[in-house]
Amino acid sequence: MPPPPDPSAVFLNIPYDEEFQSLYIAYIVGLIQLGLAPRLASEIVGGDRRLDKIFKLIQSCRYSIHDLSHVEVSVSPAAVPRFNMPLELGMTITWQNLHPSRHSWFVWESEPHRIQRSASDLNGTDANIHNGTPEGVLSELLNAFRRDRIPSVPRMLEVYHFVEGNLTAILHRNGTHNPYSRSVFMELCWLSKMLTDLFRYTNPAV
């Protein structure tokens, strides 16, 4: 049996593509503003088999978010179907069924009822609908994670816009074009935490 999960850790099962970039940043900003710690598979280092490492990361997190809004297959003949996200969701459901007190998972989608068409086995699961917007992601995070003191969505958007506006500089500083790389992810988390703490210090009532 692995050690108890980190009670603040949230595994993000998301697509690593350019079109998802704004939602990716919204997840980071929103979770950190709620006092949670986003975790990403790109953080993983070491020589173990990648699937085993991802499963260990899932086990170490109290929560996971599985965003299925970008799993559709492109019409391009060169496109490759995206099976990673459904696979990681299946691993998570199995783990949670075996150890329900150690993990809770959420499914996010961009459109109401689409999950019934894309993954009918999840019928009965209430997906969080973000409408494909950063504001929608932030609003649904507030709905999913109850906290005694929570920021407003407008305040969360202030932090989001600042972090998103610094992405180009962060990419340049880390010598990469990949916003999902380990170093960029860690800096996005650090900047989000710094701004969150700053807002709390300057306006403790918010």
C-alpha positions as a Markdown table, in Angstrom:
| # | Residue | x | y | z |
|---|---|---|---|---|
| 1 | Met | 0.0 | 0.0 | 0.0 |
| 2 | Pro | 1.4 | 3.4 | -0.9 |
| 3 | Pro | 1.6 | 6.2 | 1.7 |
| 4 | Pro | -1.4 | 8.4 | 2.3 |
| 5 | Pro | -2.1 | 10.9 | -0.4 |
| 6 | Asp | -1.2 | 14.6 | -0.1 |
| 7 | Pro | -4.6 | 16.1 | 0.9 |
| 8 | Ser | -4.0 | 19.2 | -1.2 |
| 9 | Ala | -2.7 | 17.6 | -4.3 |
| 10 | Val | -4.8 | 17.5 | -7.5 |
| 11 | Phe | -3.6 | 15.4 | -10.5 |
| 12 | Leu | -4.4 | 17.2 | -13.8 |
| 13 | Asn | -5.2 | 14.8 | -16.6 |
| 14 | Ile | -5.3 | 17.3 | -19.5 |
| 15 | Pro | -4.3 | 17.5 | -23.2 |
| 16 | Tyr | -0.9 | 19.0 | -23.8 |
| 17 | Asp | -1.8 | 21.0 | -26.9 |
| 18 | Glu | -1.7 | 24.6 | -27.9 |
| 19 | Glu | -5.5 | 25.0 | -28.1 |
| 20 | Phe | -5.8 | 24.0 | -24.4 |
| 21 | Gln | -3.1 | 26.4 | -23.2 |
| 22 | Ser | -5.4 | 29.0 | -21.7 |
| 23 | Leu | -7.5 | 26.4 | -19.8 |
| 24 | Tyr | -4.2 | 24.8 | -18.5 |
| 25 | Ile | -3.2 | 28.1 | -17.0 |
| 26 | Ala | -6.6 | 28.6 | -15.5 |
| 27 | Tyr | -6.5 | 25.2 | -13.8 |
| 28 | Ile | -3.1 | 26.1 | -12.2 |
| 29 | Val | -4.2 | 29.6 | -11.1 |
| 30 | Gly | -7.6 | 28.4 | -9.8 |
| 31 | Leu | -6.3 | 25.4 | -7.8 |
| 32 | Ile | -3.5 | 27.4 | -6.2 |
| 33 | Gln | -5.9 | 30.2 | -5.3 |
| 34 | Leu | -8.0 | 27.5 | -3.5 |
| 35 | Gly | -5.1 | 26.4 | -1.5 |
| 36 | Leu | -4.5 | 23.2 | -3.6 |
| 37 | Ala | -1.5 | 21.9 | -5.4 |
| 38 | Pro | -1.8 | 21.0 | -9.1 |
| 39 | Arg | 0.3 | 18.0 | -10.2 |
| 40 | Leu | 1.1 | 17.1 | -13.8 |
| 41 | Ala | 2.6 | 14.0 | -15.4 |
| 42 | Ser | 5.3 | 16.2 | -17.0 |
| 43 | Glu | 6.8 | 16.6 | -13.5 |
| 44 | Ile | 7.8 | 13.0 | -13.5 |
| 45 | Val | 11.5 | 12.2 | -13.7 |
| 46 | Gly | 13.4 | 8.9 | -13.4 |
| 47 | Gly | 13.7 | 5.7 | -15.3 |
| 48 | Asp | 10.6 | 3.8 | -14.3 |
| 49 | Arg | 8.0 | 2.9 | -17.0 |
| 50 | Arg | 6.0 | 6.0 | -17.6 |
| 51 | Leu | 2.6 | 4.4 | -17.0 |
| 52 | Asp | 3.8 | 3.1 | -13.6 |
| 53 | Lys | 5.0 | 6.6 | -12.7 |
| 54 | Ile | 1.7 | 8.2 | -13.7 |
| 55 | Phe | -0.2 | 5.7 | -11.6 |
| 56 | Lys | 2.1 | 6.4 | -8.6 |
| 57 | Leu | 1.4 | 10.1 | -9.1 |
| 58 | Ile | -2.3 | 9.6 | -9.1 |
| 59 | Gln | -2.0 | 7.5 | -5.9 |
| 60 | Ser | -0.1 | 10.3 | -4.2 |
| 61 | Cys | -3.0 | 12.9 | -4.9 |
| 62 | Arg | -6.2 | 13.2 | -2.9 |
| 63 | Tyr | -8.0 | 14.5 | -6.0 |
| 64 | Ser | -7.8 | 14.4 | -9.8 |
| 65 | Ile | -9.4 | 16.3 | -12.6 |
| 66 | His | -9.9 | 14.7 | -16.0 |
| 67 | Asp | -10.7 | 17.1 | -18.8 |
| 68 | Leu | -12.2 | 15.3 | -21.7 |
| 69 | Ser | -13.1 | 18.3 | -23.7 |
| 70 | His | -10.3 | 17.8 | -26.3 |
| 71 | Val | -10.3 | 14.0 | -26.8 |
| 72 | Glu | -12.0 | 14.1 | -30.2 |
| 73 | Val | -10.1 | 12.8 | -33.2 |
| 74 | Ser | -9.1 | 15.3 | -35.8 |
| 75 | Val | -10.4 | 14.8 | -39.4 |
| 76 | Ser | -6.8 | 15.0 | -40.6 |
| 77 | Pro | -5.6 | 11.6 | -42.0 |
| 78 | Ala | -2.3 | 12.1 | -40.0 |
| 79 | Ala | -4.1 | 12.6 | -36.7 |
| 80 | Val | -3.6 | 10.1 | -33.9 |
| 81 | Pro | -6.5 | 9.4 | -31.5 |
| 82 | Arg | -6.0 | 10.6 | -28.0 |
| 83 | Phe | -6.2 | 7.6 | -25.7 |
| 84 | Asn | -3.9 | 8.8 | -22.8 |
| 85 | Met | -6.6 | 10.8 | -21.0 |
| 86 | Pro | -9.3 | 8.1 | -21.0 |
| 87 | Leu | -6.6 | 5.5 | -20.0 |
| 88 | Glu | -5.6 | 7.7 | -17.0 |
| 89 | Leu | -9.2 | 8.2 | -16.1 |
| 90 | Gly | -9.8 | 4.4 | -16.1 |
| 91 | Met | -6.7 | 3.9 | -13.9 |
| 92 | Thr | -8.0 | 6.5 | -11.5 |
| 93 | Ile | -11.5 | 5.1 | -11.3 |
| 94 | Thr | -10.1 | 1.6 | -10.6 |
| 95 | Trp | -7.9 | 3.1 | -7.8 |
| 96 | Gln | -10.8 | 5.0 | -6.3 |
| 97 | Asn | -13.1 | 2.0 | -6.3 |
| 98 | Leu | -10.5 | 0.0 | -4.5 |
| 99 | His | -9.7 | 2.8 | -2.0 |
| 100 | Pro | -12.6 | 5.3 | -1.9 |
| 101 | Ser | -11.4 | 7.2 | 1.1 |
| 102 | Arg | -8.0 | 8.0 | -0.5 |
| 103 | His | -9.1 | 9.6 | -3.8 |
| 104 | Ser | -11.9 | 11.6 | -5.4 |
| 105 | Trp | -12.0 | 12.3 | -9.2 |
| 106 | Phe | -13.9 | 14.8 | -11.3 |
| 107 | Val | -14.6 | 14.9 | -15.0 |
| 108 | Trp | -14.6 | 18.3 | -16.9 |
| 109 | Glu | -16.2 | 18.9 | -20.3 |
| 110 | Ser | -16.8 | 21.9 | -22.5 |
| 111 | Glu | -20.4 | 21.1 | -23.4 |
| 112 | Pro | -23.4 | 19.7 | -21.4 |
| 113 | His | -24.3 | 16.1 | -22.2 |
| 114 | Arg | -21.4 | 15.5 | -24.5 |
| 115 | Ile | -19.8 | 13.1 | -22.1 |
| 116 | Gln | -22.9 | 10.8 | -22.6 |
| 117 | Arg | -21.9 | 10.6 | -26.2 |
| 118 | Ser | -18.1 | 10.4 | -25.9 |
| 119 | Ala | -18.0 | 8.0 | -22.8 |
| 120 | Ser | -21.4 | 6.5 | -22.2 |
| 121 | Asp | -20.0 | 4.2 | -19.5 |
| 122 | Leu | -19.8 | 7.4 | -17.4 |
| 123 | Asn | -23.5 | 7.9 | -17.5 |
| 124 | Gly | -24.6 | 9.1 | -14.1 |
| 125 | Thr | -21.4 | 11.1 | -13.6 |
| 126 | Asp | -22.1 | 14.8 | -13.3 |
| 127 | Ala | -19.4 | 16.5 | -15.4 |
| 128 | Asn | -18.2 | 20.0 | -14.6 |
| 129 | Ile | -18.9 | 22.1 | -17.7 |
| 130 | His | -16.4 | 24.9 | -18.3 |
| 131 | Asn | -17.7 | 26.0 | -21.8 |
| 132 | Gly | -14.2 | 26.1 | -23.1 |
| 133 | Thr | -13.2 | 29.3 | -21.2 |
| 134 | Pro | -10.8 | 30.2 | -18.4 |
| 135 | Glu | -13.6 | 31.8 | -16.5 |
| 136 | Gly | -15.6 | 28.6 | -16.8 |
| 137 | Val | -12.7 | 26.6 | -15.4 |
| 138 | Leu | -12.4 | 29.0 | -12.5 |
| 139 | Ser | -16.1 | 29.0 | -11.7 |
| 140 | Glu | -16.3 | 25.2 | -11.8 |
| 141 | Leu | -13.3 | 24.9 | -9.6 |
| 142 | Leu | -15.1 | 26.9 | -7.0 |
| 143 | Asn | -18.1 | 24.6 | -7.4 |
| 144 | Ala | -16.0 | 21.4 | -7.0 |
| 145 | Phe | -13.7 | 22.4 | -4.1 |
| 146 | Arg | -15.5 | 23.9 | -1.1 |
| 147 | Arg | -13.3 | 26.1 | 1.1 |
| 148 | Asp | -14.0 | 28.3 | 4.1 |
| 149 | Arg | -12.4 | 31.3 | 2.4 |
| 150 | Ile | -12.5 | 31.5 | -1.4 |
| 151 | Pro | -11.6 | 34.2 | -3.8 |
| 152 | Ser | -14.2 | 35.6 | -6.2 |
| 153 | Val | -14.0 | 34.6 | -9.9 |
| 154 | Pro | -13.1 | 38.2 | -10.9 |
| 155 | Arg | -10.2 | 38.2 | -8.4 |
| 156 | Met | -9.1 | 34.8 | -9.8 |
| 157 | Leu | -9.3 | 36.2 | -13.3 |
| 158 | Glu | -7.0 | 39.0 | -12.3 |
| 159 | Val | -4.3 | 36.5 | -11.3 |
| 160 | Tyr | -5.0 | 34.4 | -14.4 |
| 161 | His | -4.5 | 37.3 | -16.8 |
| 162 | Phe | -1.2 | 38.3 | -15.1 |
| 163 | Val | 0.1 | 34.8 | -15.2 |
| 164 | Glu | -1.0 | 34.2 | -18.8 |
| 165 | Gly | 0.5 | 37.6 | -19.8 |
| 166 | Asn | 3.9 | 36.4 | -18.5 |
| 167 | Leu | 3.9 | 33.0 | -20.3 |
| 168 | Thr | 6.0 | 34.2 | -23.2 |
| 169 | Ala | 8.7 | 35.5 | -20.8 |
| 170 | Ile | 8.6 | 32.2 | -18.8 |
| 171 | Leu | 9.0 | 30.1 | -21.9 |
| 172 | His | 11.9 | 32.2 | -23.0 |
| 173 | Arg | 13.5 | 32.0 | -19.6 |
| 174 | Asn | 13.3 | 28.3 | -19.6 |
| 175 | Gly | 14.5 | 27.9 | -23.2 |
| 176 | Thr | 11.5 | 26.1 | -24.5 |
| 177 | His | 8.3 | 26.6 | -26.5 |
| 178 | Asn | 6.5 | 23.9 | -24.5 |
| 179 | Pro | 4.2 | 25.4 | -21.8 |
| 180 | Tyr | 3.7 | 21.9 | -20.4 |
| 181 | Ser | 7.3 | 21.2 | -19.7 |
| 182 | Arg | 8.3 | 20.5 | -16.1 |
| 183 | Ser | 10.3 | 23.7 | -15.7 |
| 184 | Val | 7.6 | 26.0 | -17.1 |
| 185 | Phe | 4.8 | 24.2 | -15.1 |
| 186 | Met | 6.8 | 24.7 | -11.9 |
| 187 | Glu | 7.3 | 28.4 | -12.7 |
| 188 | Leu | 3.7 | 28.9 | -13.5 |
| 189 | Cys | 2.8 | 27.4 | -10.1 |
| 190 | Trp | 5.4 | 29.5 | -8.3 |
| 191 | Leu | 4.1 | 32.7 | -10.0 |
| 192 | Ser | 0.5 | 31.8 | -9.2 |
| 193 | Lys | 1.3 | 31.2 | -5.6 |
| 194 | Met | 3.3 | 34.4 | -5.2 |
| 195 | Leu | 0.4 | 36.5 | -6.7 |
| 196 | Thr | -2.2 | 34.6 | -4.6 |
| 197 | Asp | -0.2 | 35.3 | -1.4 |
| 198 | Leu | 0.3 | 39.0 | -2.4 |
| 199 | Phe | -3.5 | 39.5 | -2.9 |
| 200 | Arg | -4.2 | 37.9 | 0.4 |
| 201 | Tyr | -1.7 | 40.1 | 2.1 |
| 202 | Thr | -2.9 | 43.3 | 0.5 |
| 203 | Asn | -6.6 | 42.5 | 0.9 |
| 204 | Pro | -7.1 | 39.7 | 3.5 |
| 205 | Ala | -10.9 | 40.0 | 3.2 |
| 206 | Val | -10.9 | 38.7 | -0.4 |
